[in-house]
Amino acid sequence: MKLKQFVKIFGILMVLTIVATAANAQSGISLPVKPKPNVMSWRSGIVEEALFFNQSEDFKPGAKQPAGHNLLVNQDFTSRPQNETAIVVNPNNPRHLVAGYNDYSLGYPIGGGTAASFDGGQTWKSGSVVFPALTAAGDFPGFVEPPVGTGDPTVAVANDGTVYHTSIGFSASFCENGIFTYQSQNGGVSFWRPIVATGRGVVDYWPYAFDCSVFLDKEYMTVDNSGGAHDGRIYVTYTRFFFEGGADYLDSPIYLAYSDDQGQSFTVAGEINGASADLCEFQVDTAGGTGPGATGPDTTSYDCDENQYSYPVVGSDGSVYVHFFNEQNESEWTSPGNFNNQILVVKVDPDTFAVSGPYFVTKVYDGLDNYPISPFNGRQTVCNGGWRLISAGNLAIGPNDELYITFADNRNGDTFPYPTLISAADGSCPSGKATSSDVFVTKSTDGGMTWSAPQKITQDSADHDNWFPWITVSDNGWVWALYYDRRLSGNSAHATDAWVALSRDGGASWNEFRASEVSSDFFYGFQGSPSFIGDYNGIAAVGTKAFPFWTDARVFGDTDVYMDVVQPGGK
């Protein structure tokens, strides 16, 4: 189990350090034109309803879409990867979109890519955030260094038009690390630089160079656009990994921080994951450890504090709902020591920060024996894969405060005695073994207290993998999900596409269509390796229009980030 927790942290460090090589000099030379598809947006009326939803000769599952609708968002010329996409629509201007992604184009250090569109996604201006300087005044006075990189990008737009980009940042050589928010007053074209010394843009920070007890990870952000008492407040949830002496894992609670001054300063409200004797029976530690990162004894002997992959949303009354993955429900593990995750949800009062829950959503089939292991990074992956794989998707909220969660797991595939390795030559699994990862959606209409049984929304054949789902809800109640899909090639090849599913009846039924016009081969996508293609994709929507945004490897050996402007019509 602790192997699982360690690689959650150090897998990020390993991936980013591997690619931290000197940037190629680009000044003073003529830059080549980077290959890209013809660019054309899908406008209302161009794509008819039958193309997407009728099983006719014009559209069948896997049919090629009209050429030229995908848009390349990053505009670098370095043949270095971009991945891990996030996208949002301005709540008061549907033509204004903001995107964030990991961007390796600068070489070392690794940057946070940004992009903004002011014409509904037809054209994009890309750039990058400016790193904060990391300091460790507590035990290394005078020390200043840039982070080795940022990661886990997330973006948000407030009602007043202020744009925010939030990500993690950490040292390559020492232990200081933090979560930072970058603010933009020009629609996401440029952003301020967080400053550790003054606290500007600093969500949370570990200031020690020589004590590696704490690592802040997997943050996600939302802004209160409810129009209520806390309108404009920024919320960030994240995982606080705690290691005794920097070595022995103790816990990884979900924390919440907020800002009421547009990111100038943040207040850490504290741990919000709650406790449950029924749901969190397994405990690594209840004493809280020692040293500067110690949290003190657990509030109860059954704190739900071994978590990852949190995601917050704000309801119409300003309440904050947060979903996260937890591995402590020992009674639900498929075998002893398998550490299957469960999805839990809490509700946080925006005035008192009192926590209701956690509420059980579903068990997830992502334990140690549910997937094979990649020799490229030591992480779970799919057959004919190699990239690190997580089951988590996200939480979305609808216009009537209905909640949706999406995730992917391998409950319909084979089991793999730990550790079963895929082939380093081609990513294949041992003979007779196959993964069949599927995408599921579950819904709550009572504030997250109870959830529907997970519904499988991907309708491909057995032994075809789907992963990295993301879900969003339009203001008209339409529910959209984006995910990777290999139904065109099956599990015997690497060809992968971005697919979108749409429900116009509150999740009762779904129609799928292929979003990417060209398949991706991720086996060579990360500088010649399949080791990392990000941990998630993104999708935003407004009205009858959606904007899926994904990592794509149609250019050999170089992942880029592509998006789509989709408006199928109908009501």
C-alpha positions in Angstrom: 0.0 0.0 0.0 2.7 2.4 0.9 4.3 1.8 -2.5 1.1 3.2 -4.0 1.3 6.3 -1.9 5.0 6.9 -2.5 4.7 6.7 -6.2 1.9 9.2 -6.2 4.4 11.8 -5.1 7.7 10.7 -6.4 6.3 9.7 -9.7 5.6 13.3 -10.4 9.1 14.3 -9.3 10.7 11.5 -11.5 8.7 12.4 -14.6 9.5 16.1 -14.4 13.2 15.6 -13.5 13.7 13.2 -16.4 12.8 15.9 -18.9 14.5 18.7 -17.2 17.1 19.2 -19.9 18.5 22.4 -21.2 16.2 24.2 -23.6 17.2 24.3 -27.3 18.3 27.8 -28.3 15.6 29.3 -30.5 16.7 32.9 -31.0 18.2 34.2 -34.2 16.9 31.4 -36.4 14.0 30.9 -38.7 11.4 28.7 -36.9 9.8 25.9 -38.9 6.1 25.7 -39.3 4.8 23.1 -36.9 2.5 20.5 -38.6 -1.1 21.1 -37.7 -4.5 20.2 -39.1 -6.6 22.7 -41.1 -8.4 24.9 -38.5 -12.1 25.3 -38.6 -14.6 25.7 -35.8 -17.9 23.8 -35.8 -20.6 26.4 -36.0 -24.2 26.1 -35.4 -25.9 24.5 -38.3 -22.7 23.0 -39.9 -23.0 19.7 -38.0 -26.5 18.3 -38.1 -28.1 16.2 -35.4 -28.0 13.1 -37.4 -24.2 13.2 -37.7 -23.9 12.5 -34.0 -26.9 10.7 -32.8 -28.5 8.7 -35.5 -27.1 5.2 -36.3 -27.2 5.8 -40.0 -24.8 5.5 -42.9 -23.8 9.1 -42.1 -22.6 8.2 -38.6 -21.6 5.0 -37.1 -19.4 4.5 -33.9 -15.9 5.3 -35.0 -16.8 7.0 -38.2 -14.4 9.7 -39.3 -15.6 13.3 -38.5 -15.5 16.1 -41.1 -11.9 17.1 -41.7 -10.4 20.1 -40.1 -12.4 20.7 -37.0 -9.7 20.1 -34.3 -7.7 23.1 -33.2 -4.1 23.1 -32.0 -3.9 25.3 -28.8 -0.2 25.4 -28.0 1.9 27.3 -30.5 5.4 26.2 -29.7 7.9 25.0 -32.2 10.2 22.9 -30.0 8.8 19.4 -30.5 8.5 19.1 -26.7 5.4 17.7 -25.0 2.3 19.5 -23.6 -0.2 17.5 -21.5 -2.7 17.6 -18.6 -5.4 20.0 -19.9 -7.8 22.2 -18.2 -10.4 24.6 -19.8 -13.1 27.0 -18.6 -15.7 29.3 -20.1 -16.2 32.8 -18.8 -19.5 32.7 -17.0 -20.6 36.0 -18.5 -19.0 35.8 -21.9 -19.4 32.5 -23.8 -16.9 33.6 -26.4 -14.1 33.9 -23.8 -12.3 30.6 -23.0 -9.2 30.1 -20.9 -7.0 27.0 -20.9 -4.1 25.6 -18.9 -1.7 22.7 -19.4 1.7 21.4 -18.6 4.2 22.8 -21.1 7.7 21.4 -21.6 8.6 23.6 -24.5 11.1 25.7 -22.4 13.1 22.6 -21.4 14.3 23.4 -17.9 12.5 24.4 -15.8 9.2 23.0 -16.9 6.4 25.6 -17.3 2.7 26.1 -16.9 1.2 26.6 -20.3 -1.7 29.1 -20.7 -4.0 30.0 -23.6 -6.9 32.3 -24.1 -9.5 32.6 -26.8 -11.9 35.6 -27.3 -13.8 34.2 -30.3 -15.4 31.1 -28.9 -12.3 28.9 -29.4 -11.7 29.6 -33.1 -8.2 31.1 -32.4 -5.9 31.0 -29.4 -3.1 33.0 -27.9 -0.8 30.8 -25.9 1.8 31.6 -23.4 3.1 30.5 -20.0 3.0 31.6 -16.3 6.1 33.0 -14.7 7.6 30.9 -11.9 7.6 32.0 -8.3 11.0 31.9 -6.6 11.2 29.2 -3.9 12.8 30.2 -0.6 13.6 28.3 2.5 14.2 31.0 5.1 13.5 28.6 8.0 16.6 26.4 7.5 18.5 27.9 4.5 18.5 31.7 4.9 19.2 33.6 1.7 18.5 30.6 -0.5 16.4 31.2 -3.6 15.7 28.9 -6.6 13.1 28.4 -9.3 10.9 25.3 -9.0 11.9 22.4 -11.3 8.5 22.8 -12.7 4.8 23.3 -12.2 2.1 20.7 -12.6 -1.6 19.9 -12.2 -2.8 23.1 -13.9 -6.4 24.3 -13.2 -8.1 27.5 -14.4 -11.1 29.6 -13.4 -12.9 32.8 -14.3 -14.8 34.9 -11.8 -17.9 36.9 -12.5 -15.9 40.1 -12.7 -13.7 38.6 -15.5 -10.6 38.0 -13.4 -8.8 34.9 -14.6 -6.9 32.5 -12.3 -4.4 29.7 -13.0 -3.3 27.5 -10.1 -0.6 24.8 -10.0 1.9 23.1 -7.8 5.6 24.0 -7.9 8.6 22.2 -6.3 12.3 22.1 -6.0 14.5 19.8 -8.0 17.2 19.7 -5.3 15.6 20.3 -2.0 12.3 19.9 -0.2 10.5 23.3 -0.4 7.3 23.1 -2.4 4.0 24.9 -2.7 0.7 25.6 -4.5 0.5 28.9 -6.3 -2.3 31.0 -7.9 -1.5 33.3 -10.9 -3.9 36.1 -11.5 -4.7 37.8 -14.9 -6.6 41.0 -15.5 -6.4 40.8 -19.3 -8.5 37.6 -19.9 -5.7 35.1 -19.5 -3.2 36.7 -21.9 -0.6 37.3 -19.1 -0.5 36.6 -15.4 1.2 38.0 -12.3 4.0 36.1 -10.6 3.3 34.7 -7.1 5.7 35.9 -4.5 6.6 33.6 -1.6 8.0 36.4 0.6 4.8 38.4 0.6 2.3 35.6 0.2 0.9 37.0 -3.1 -0.7 34.0 -4.9 0.7 31.5 -2.3 -2.1 29.0 -1.5 0.0 26.9 0.8 3.8 26.4 1.1 6.3 24.1 2.7 9.3 26.3 3.6 11.9 23.7 4.5 14.8 22.8 2.2 16.1 19.9 4.3 13.0 18.4 5.8 11.0 16.5 3.2 8.1 15.6 5.6 5.4 17.4 3.6 4.5 17.4 -0.1 1.6 19.4 -1.4 0.0 17.8 -4.4 -3.0 17.5 -6.8 -4.6 20.8 -6.2 -7.8 21.9 -8.0 -9.5 25.3 -7.9 -13.0 26.8 -8.3 -14.4 30.3 -7.9 -17.7 31.2 -6.2 -19.8 32.7 -9.0 -23.1 32.2 -7.1 -23.7 35.9 -6.7 -24.0 35.3 -2.9 -22.1 36.6 0.1 -18.9 35.0 -1.0 -19.1 35.7 -4.7 -15.6 36.0 -6.2 -14.0 33.8 -3.4 -11.3 31.4 -4.7 -11.4 27.9 -3.3 -8.4 25.5 -3.7 -8.5 21.9 -2.4 -5.4 19.7 -2.4 -3.6 16.7 -0.9 -1.1 17.2 1.9 1.2 14.2 2.0 2.9 13.7 5.3 6.0 11.5 5.8 7.6 11.0 9.2 11.1 12.2 8.8 10.6 12.5 5.0 10.5 8.7 4.7 7.6 6.8 6.4 4.2 7.6 5.0 1.6 8.7 7.6 -1.3 10.3 5.9 -2.6 12.4 3.0 -5.6 14.5 4.1 -7.5 16.8 1.8 -7.0 20.5 2.7 -9.0 23.5 1.7 -7.7 27.1 1.3 -9.5 30.2 0.2 -8.9 33.8 -0.9 -11.3 36.7 -0.6 -8.9 39.3 -2.2 -8.4 37.9 -5.7 -5.5 35.7 -4.7 -3.5 38.4 -3.0 -3.5 36.2 0.1 -4.9 32.8 1.1 -6.2 31.3 4.3 -5.8 27.6 4.9 -9.1 26.4 6.4 -7.6 23.0 7.2 -8.5 19.4 6.7 -11.9 18.8 5.3 -12.1 15.0 4.6 -14.0 14.1 7.8 -14.1 10.8 9.6 -16.2 7.6 9.4 -15.9 4.4 11.3 -17.7 2.5 8.5 -15.8 4.0 5.6 -12.3 4.6 6.9 -11.5 1.6 9.1 -7.9 1.1 7.9 -5.4 3.5 9.5 -1.7 3.8 8.9 -1.3 6.3 11.7 -3.4 8.2 14.2 -0.7 9.9 16.3 0.0 12.7 13.7 3.8 12.3 13.6 6.5 14.6 14.9 8.6 17.4 13.5 7.4 20.6 11.8 4.9 18.9 9.6 3.1 17.0 12.4 -0.6 17.4 12.5 -1.1 16.1 16.1 -3.4 13.1 17.0 -6.3 12.3 14.7 -9.6 13.7 15.9 -10.9 10.2 15.9 -9.4 6.7 15.4 -11.1 6.6 12.0 -10.2 9.8 10.2 -10.6 9.6 6.4 -7.1 11.0 5.8 -5.5 8.8 3.2 -6.7 10.5 0.0 -5.9 12.0 -3.4 -7.6 13.6 -6.4 -9.9 16.2 -4.8 -12.1 18.4 -6.8 -14.4 21.3 -5.6 -17.5 22.9 -6.9 -19.7 25.6 -5.5 -23.5 25.4 -5.2 -26.1 28.1 -5.8 -26.2 28.9 -2.1 -22.4 29.1 -1.9 -21.9 25.7 -0.3 -18.7 23.9 -1.4 -18.9 20.3 -2.5 -15.6 18.3 -2.7 -15.0 14.8 -4.1 -11.8 12.8 -3.5 -10.5 9.3 -3.7 -9.8 7.4 -0.4 -8.2 4.0 0.1 -9.2 3.1 3.7 -12.4 1.1 3.2 -10.7 -2.2 4.0 -14.0 -4.2 3.9 -14.5 -3.2 0.3 -11.0 -4.2 -0.9 -11.3 -7.0 -3.5 -8.6 -8.9 -1.8 -6.5 -8.4 1.3 -4.0 -5.6 0.9 -5.4 -4.6 -2.5 -6.2 -1.0 -1.4 -9.1 -0.3 -3.8 -10.1 3.3 -3.7 -13.6 4.6 -2.9 -15.0 7.9 -3.9 -16.1 10.1 -1.1 -17.9 13.5 -1.1 -18.0 16.2 1.7 -20.0 19.4 1.9 -18.3 22.5 3.4 -20.2 25.4 4.9 -18.7 28.6 3.4 -19.2 30.6 6.6 -18.0 28.3 9.3 -16.1 25.7 7.2 -17.9 23.0 9.1 -17.8 19.7 7.2 -20.8 17.4 6.5 -19.9 13.9 5.5 -18.0 12.1 4.1 -20.7 10.5 2.0 -20.0 7.3 0.1 -20.3 7.4 -3.7 -18.9 4.2 -5.0 -16.1 1.6 -4.8 -13.5 1.8 -7.5 -11.8 -1.2 -9.1 -8.3 0.3 -9.2 -6.5 -1.8 -6.5 -3.0 -3.3 -6.8 -4.2 -6.3 -8.8 -6.7 -4.5 -11.1 -4.1 -3.2 -13.6 -0.7 -4.2 -14.9 2.4 -2.2 -14.1 4.4 -0.1 -16.5 8.2 -0.7 -16.6 8.7 2.9 -17.7 7.5 4.4 -14.4 6.4 1.7 -12.0 2.8 2.8 -12.1 -0.5 1.2 -13.1 -1.3 1.3 -16.8 -3.5 -0.4 -19.4 -2.4 -3.2 -21.7 -0.6 -1.8 -24.8 0.0 1.3 -22.7 2.9 2.4 -20.5 1.7 5.8 -19.2 0.8 6.2 -15.6 -3.0 5.7 -15.1 -5.4 7.1 -12.5 -9.1 6.2 -12.2 -10.2 9.6 -11.0 -12.2 12.0 -13.1 -14.0 14.9 -11.4 -17.1 16.3 -9.8 -19.5 18.6 -11.8 -22.6 20.6 -10.7 -25.7 21.4 -12.7 -28.1 24.4 -12.8 -30.3 22.8 -10.1 -27.4 21.8 -7.9 -27.5 18.2 -9.2 -24.0 16.6 -8.8 -22.3 14.3 -11.2 -19.1 12.3 -10.8 -17.2 10.5 -13.5 -14.4 7.9 -13.1 -12.9 5.0 -15.0 -11.9 1.6 -13.7 -11.1 -2.0 -14.8 -14.0 -3.9 -13.1 -14.8 -5.5 -16.5 -11.3 -6.5 -17.3 -8.9 -9.2 -16.0 -7.0 -9.1 -12.7 -3.2 -8.9 -12.6 -1.3 -10.4 -9.7 0.9 -7.6 -8.4 3.3 -6.8 -10.0 2.4 -7.9 -13.5 4.5 -5.9 -15.9 3.6 -5.0 -19.5 6.2 -5.5 -22.2 8.8 -2.7 -22.5 9.0 -3.4 -26.2 5.4 -2.8 -27.2 3.4 -2.4 -24.0 1.5 -5.6 -24.4 0.2 -7.7 -21.5 1.1 -11.3 -20.8 -0.7 -13.7 -23.1 -4.4 -14.2 -22.3 -4.6 -11.0 -20.2 -6.5 -7.9 -21.2 -7.7 -4.6 -19.6 -11.2 -3.3 -20.2 -11.2 0.0 -18.5 -14.6 1.8 -18.8 -16.0 5.2 -18.0 -18.8 5.5 -15.4 -21.0 8.4 -14.2 -23.0 8.6 -11.0 -25.4 11.3 -9.9 -26.7 12.9 -6.6 -29.8 15.1 -6.3 -29.7 15.6 -2.5 -26.4 17.5 -2.0 -24.1 14.5 -2.3 -25.6 12.4 0.5 -26.7 9.6 -1.7 -25.6 8.6 -5.2 -27.0 6.5 -8.1 -25.4 3.3 -9.1 -22.5 3.9 -11.5 -23.7 3.9 -15.1 -21.3 2.8 -17.8 -21.5 5.4 -20.5 -18.9 4.0 -22.9 -20.5 1.4 -25.3 -17.4 -0.1 -26.9 -16.8 -3.8 -27.0 -15.1 -5.8 -24.2 -11.3 -5.4 -23.9 -11.3 -1.9 -25.3 -10.0 0.7 -22.9 -11.4 4.1 -22.0 -9.6 6.3 -19.4 -9.0 9.9 -18.2 -12.7 11.0 -18.1 -13.8 14.5 -17.4 -17.4 15.8 -17.0 -19.1 19.2 -17.1 -22.7 20.5 -17.1 -24.0 23.3 -19.4 -26.2 26.0 -18.0 -29.1 24.3 -19.8 -28.5 21.0 -17.9 -26.8 19.1 -20.7 -24.1 16.8 -19.3 -20.9 16.2 -21.3 -18.0 13.8 -20.7 -14.7 13.6 -22.5 -12.4 10.5 -22.4 -9.8 8.5 -24.2 -11.1 5.6 -26.3 -9.4 2.8 -28.3 -12.4 1.1 -29.9 -11.0 1.8 -33.4 -7.9 -0.3 -32.8 -8.9 -2.4 -29.8 -6.3 -3.4 -27.2 -4.0 -5.0 -29.8 -2.7 -1.6 -31.0 -1.9 1.8 -29.5 -4.2 4.0 -31.6 -6.2 6.3 -29.2 -8.9 8.9 -29.8 -10.7 11.5 -27.8 -14.4 10.8 -27.5 -17.2 12.8 -26.1 -20.5 11.5 -24.6 -23.6 13.8 -24.2 -26.7 13.3 -22.1 -29.6 15.7 -22.6 -31.8 14.0 -20.0 -29.9 14.4 -16.8 -27.6 11.4 -17.3 -30.4 8.8 -18.0 -29.1 8.2 -21.5 -25.9 9.0 -23.4 -24.8 9.3 -27.0 -21.1 9.1 -27.9 -19.1 10.5 -30.8 -15.4 10.6 -31.8 -14.0 14.1 -31.2 -10.4 13.7 -32.5 -10.1 13.5 -36.3 -6.7 11.7 -36.1 -5.8 8.9 -33.8 -2.8 9.2 -31.4 0.0 6.8 -30.6 1.1 7.6 -27.1 3.8 4.9 -27.0 6.3 7.4 -28.2 4.5 10.6 -27.1 6.6 11.7 -24.2 10.0 12.3 -25.8 10.2 8.8 -27.2 8.6 7.1 -24.2 5.0 6.3 -23.2 5.7 7.1 -19.5 3.5 10.2 -19.0 0.6 11.8 -20.9 -0.7 13.8 -18.0 -3.2 12.6 -15.5 -6.4 14.2 -16.9 -8.1 16.0 -19.7 -10.7 18.8 -19.6 -14.0 19.9 -21.1 -16.1 23.0 -20.6 -19.6 23.8 -21.9 -22.2 26.5 -22.3 -25.7 26.1 -23.6 -25.7 23.6 -26.5 -21.9 24.0 -27.2 -19.0 22.1 -25.6 -15.2 22.6 -25.7 -13.4 19.3 -25.2 -9.6 19.8 -24.6 -7.2 16.9 -24.6 -3.6 15.7 -25.0 -2.9 14.5 -28.5 0.0 12.6 -30.1 -0.9 12.9 -33.8 2.5 14.5 -34.4 5.0 11.6 -33.9 7.0 11.8 -30.7 5.5 15.1 -29.5 2.2 15.4 -27.6 0.3 18.7 -28.1 -3.0 19.9 -26.7 -6.0 20.1 -29.0 -9.5 21.2 -28.6 -12.8 21.0 -30.4 -15.8 23.4 -30.7 -18.8 21.1 -30.7 -22.4 22.2 -31.2 -24.6 19.3 -32.3 -27.9 21.2 -32.3 -31.2 20.1 -30.8 -32.8 21.2 -27.6 
